[in-house]
Amino acid sequence: MNEQPAQASNPPAHTYDFDLIVIGGGSGGVRCARMAARLGVRVACIESRFWGGTCVNVGCVPKKLYAIGSAFSTSVARARGFGWEVQEPSLRWEHLQAAVHKEVNRLSGVYDNILDSAGVTRLWGKASLAGKHKVEVDGRVITAQFIVIATGAHSRIPNLPGIEHTITSDGFFAMQNKPARAIVIGGGYIAVELASILAAAGSEVTILYRGETVLRGFDDEVREHLQGVLQARGIRILTHAQVASIDKAESGYRVTFAPDAGVHGVAIEADCVINATGRTPNSASLNLGAAEIEPDGSGAISVDEHFRTSTPNIFAVGDVLHRMQLTPVALAEGMYVAHYLFGKKAPAPIQYGCVASTVFSQPQVASVGLTEQACMVRGRKFRVYRSRFTPMQQVFANRQEKTFLKMLVDDASDVVLGIHIIGDDAGEIMQGFAAAMVCGATKAQLDATIGIHPTIAEELVTMREVSETVDPLS
Ligand SMILES: Cc1cc2nc3c(=O)[nH]c(=O)nc-3n(C[C@H](O)[C@H](O)[C@H](O)COP(=O)(O)OP(=O)(O)OC[C@H]3O[C@@H](n4cnc5c(N)ncnc54)[C@H](O)[C@@H]3O)c2cc1C
């Protein structure tokens, strides 16, 4: 074990029931438990809702399947331009919902087997801490030398009159009929993804967002470009909208909101209202105080660079940290802790700066590295490269959407600082460029790469013209 916390005042490890107890059987918890068991230690993993956690059951997997399923309407529209005679398509939502449900159940079952075959003891029930080495589950107390908290997060429920009339992303995946009209409250990635799915499926969709432009935290130009494209695809986006209440209407629901500070009483109606206003860490029912751990105001658990909490034998990974809420990040953190505690050599630190992510809106947004705004804060001169063009898939379509690519490069070292793409398959394109960035790729190295022609991706190795050079200090 590497740099383990001193355990002098505690009994030796073999007097504990387990070497490691992992609370939470989602992405981070399952990965941590499996890896630790493979390293030969006795591990228990506790889950209270669904093995596989958010990603498999109510997150990435069903979301991506719905995105794929709904996006065929765009393919059909494009196909007409290429000469296909296709009737007006219509989606049988109940078919899609049932198919996704079946696949999710299959995958969740795979997680049972993964843990069993790794030799992890699976326990079912809501776990809480009963001391620094004690966990209570289902009325029983079990002990371990180390504990990992991997309890994830849940949809934030704002304190609004009538919020009980809304559904969250969990409810979205359970929806058996497609709403004719939907309101999505929120402007984060889950909000735009669910809005895109519904719009592509043929619903009339309104996003109510209290900010100016959706996708806060992403590059400003990317946000503006995406917002324009979503609007062009028929999604109504009402910004600066402060929701005041949700009521039952004669048919469906009425959302009352203030369109601007000081103005009240504007109301719109829909058959379904989706609350997508952020995610809150699952820490409230963990009885953290029993182990002298204090979450912050948002419920997030603080950890050091080895994911150790303020109590040295207790670690935390994944969404409960409220940092980068992504499955591959939770997996990497879970694996890191298993190796840190029980591996032969210290694991390499996780390179958060090069984590690529994709918003599965329609079209997709993929990003890696810094935004232009973050480059400004960094304070060193940088170059901006931009490209906007109509991709071949679109050339014969009535609606010609531009693909947008942006690259930020440190002027002195030529190192690529950030890449942003809006367009078809942006996520698939970005993964390879993220690997290049982990290797410290320079613009000159990308320029030396021969493109694959004709593709969208080749644009990123043929961006010769500097759009502008920015000196944040001037
Ligand atoms: C709609 C949606 C779409 C998403 N899409 C993407 C995407 O495309 N790409 C991506 O990378 N990420 C996506 N995410 C985020 C991703 O799902 C999470 O980052 C990831 O699941 C975090 O893993 P985790 O292990 O920290 O938590 P989780 O996977 O949430 O697992 C935590 C587990 O702990 C259990 N648990 C909680 N409290 C207790 C307790 N007291 N006792 C026992 N068990 C407990 C929960 O039931 C849960 O199963 C999406 C999330 C949502 C909601």
The ligand as an SDF file (V2000), in Angstrom:
LIG
                    3D

 53 58  0  0  0  0  0  0  0  0999 V2000
  -29.0810   12.4790  -17.7460 C   0  0  0  0  0  0  0  0  0  0  0  0
  -27.6040   12.2960  -17.5380 C   0  0  0  0  0  0  0  0  0  0  0  0
  -26.7860   12.1420  -18.6300 C   0  0  0  0  0  0  0  0  0  0  0  0
  -25.4190   11.9570  -18.4560 C   0  0  0  0  0  0  0  0  0  0  0  0
  -24.6380   11.8100  -19.5620 N   0  0  0  0  0  0  0  0  0  0  0  0
  -23.3200   11.6370  -19.4300 C   0  0  0  0  0  0  0  0  0  0  0  0
  -22.5020   11.4420  -20.5830 C   0  0  0  0  0  0  0  0  0  0  0  0
  -22.9690   11.4460  -21.7230 O   0  0  0  0  0  0  0  0  0  0  0  0
  -21.1780   11.2540  -20.3920 N   0  0  0  0  0  0  0  0  0  0  0  0
  -20.6180   11.2350  -19.1510 C   0  0  0  0  0  0  0  0  0  0  0  0
  -19.4020   11.0400  -19.0480 O   0  0  0  0  0  0  0  0  0  0  0  0
  -21.3670   11.4310  -18.0480 N   0  0  0  0  0  0  0  0  0  0  0  0
  -22.7050   11.6150  -18.1580 C   0  0  0  0  0  0  0  0  0  0  0  0
  -23.4810   11.7730  -17.0430 N   0  0  0  0  0  0  0  0  0  0  0  0
  -22.8170   11.8160  -15.7150 C   0  0  0  0  0  0  0  0  0  0  0  0
  -22.4770   10.4030  -15.2230 C   0  0  0  0  0  0  0  0  0  0  0  0
  -23.6340    9.6040  -15.2090 O   0  0  0  0  0  0  0  0  0  0  0  0
  -21.8700   10.5060  -13.8380 C   0  0  0  0  0  0  0  0  0  0  0  0
  -20.7700   11.3820  -13.8820 O   0  0  0  0  0  0  0  0  0  0  0  0
  -21.3900    9.1570  -13.3170 C   0  0  0  0  0  0  0  0  0  0  0  0
  -22.4320    8.2340  -13.2620 O   0  0  0  0  0  0  0  0  0  0  0  0
  -20.7840    9.3560  -11.9140 C   0  0  0  0  0  0  0  0  0  0  0  0
  -20.4280    8.1310  -11.3520 O   0  0  0  0  0  0  0  0  0  0  0  0
  -20.4330    7.9650   -9.7730 P   0  0  0  0  0  0  0  0  0  0  0  0
  -19.9010    6.5930   -9.5060 O   0  0  0  0  0  0  0  0  0  0  0  0
  -19.7850    9.1050   -9.1180 O   0  0  0  0  0  0  0  0  0  0  0  0
  -21.9650    8.0460   -9.3600 O   0  0  0  0  0  0  0  0  0  0  0  0
  -23.2000    7.1700   -9.8100 P   0  0  0  0  0  0  0  0  0  0  0  0
  -22.9850    6.5010  -11.0920 O   0  0  0  0  0  0  0  0  0  0  0  0
  -24.3820    8.0340   -9.6670 O   0  0  0  0  0  0  0  0  0  0  0  0
  -23.2640    6.0190   -8.7200 O   0  0  0  0  0  0  0  0  0  0  0  0
  -23.5460    6.2820   -7.3800 C   0  0  0  0  0  0  0  0  0  0  0  0
  -24.3110    5.0990   -6.8350 C   0  0  0  0  0  0  0  0  0  0  0  0
  -24.3650    5.1900   -5.4210 O   0  0  0  0  0  0  0  0  0  0  0  0
  -25.6280    4.7370   -4.9700 C   0  0  0  0  0  0  0  0  0  0  0  0
  -25.8450    5.3060   -3.6500 N   0  0  0  0  0  0  0  0  0  0  0  0
  -26.0310    6.6100   -3.3190 C   0  0  0  0  0  0  0  0  0  0  0  0
  -26.1430    6.7440   -1.9880 N   0  0  0  0  0  0  0  0  0  0  0  0
  -26.0330    5.4960   -1.4620 C   0  0  0  0  0  0  0  0  0  0  0  0
  -26.0540    4.9880   -0.1440 C   0  0  0  0  0  0  0  0  0  0  0  0
  -26.2150    5.7800    0.9060 N   0  0  0  0  0  0  0  0  0  0  0  0
  -25.9290    3.6530    0.0240 N   0  0  0  0  0  0  0  0  0  0  0  0
  -25.7540    2.8210   -1.0330 C   0  0  0  0  0  0  0  0  0  0  0  0
  -25.7120    3.2500   -2.3170 N   0  0  0  0  0  0  0  0  0  0  0  0
  -25.8440    4.5690   -2.5160 C   0  0  0  0  0  0  0  0  0  0  0  0
  -26.5820    5.2630   -6.0400 C   0  0  0  0  0  0  0  0  0  0  0  0
  -27.7820    4.5170   -6.0380 O   0  0  0  0  0  0  0  0  0  0  0  0
  -25.7630    5.0700   -7.3010 C   0  0  0  0  0  0  0  0  0  0  0  0
  -26.0270    3.8280   -7.9260 O   0  0  0  0  0  0  0  0  0  0  0  0
  -24.8550   11.9270  -17.1600 C   0  0  0  0  0  0  0  0  0  0  0  0
  -25.6820   12.0820  -16.0440 C   0  0  0  0  0  0  0  0  0  0  0  0
  -27.0380   12.2600  -16.2270 C   0  0  0  0  0  0  0  0  0  0  0  0
  -27.9250   12.4170  -15.0250 C   0  0  0  0  0  0  0  0  0  0  0  0
  1  2  1  0
  2  3  1  0
  2 52  2  0
  3  4  2  0
  4  5  1  0
  4 50  1  0
  5  6  2  0
  6  7  1  0
  6 13  1  0
  7  8  2  0
  7  9  1  0
  9 10  1  0
 10 11  2  0
 10 12  1  0
 12 13  2  0
 13 14  1  0
 14 15  1  0
 14 50  1  0
 15 16  1  0
 16 17  1  0
 16 18  1  0
 18 19  1  0
 18 20  1  0
 20 21  1  0
 20 22  1  0
 22 23  1  0
 23 24  1  0
 24 25  2  0
 24 26  1  0
 24 27  1  0
 27 28  1  0
 28 29  2  0
 28 30  1  0
 28 31  1  0
 31 32  1  0
 32 33  1  0
 33 34  1  0
 33 48  1  0
 34 35  1  0
 35 36  1  0
 35 46  1  0
 36 37  1  0
 36 45  1  0
 37 38  2  0
 38 39  1  0
 39 40  1  0
 39 45  2  0
 40 41  1  0
 40 42  2  0
 42 43  1  0
 43 44  2  0
 44 45  1  0
 46 47  1  0
 46 48  1  0
 48 49  1  0
 50 51  2  0
 51 52  1  0
 52 53  1  0
M  END
$$$$
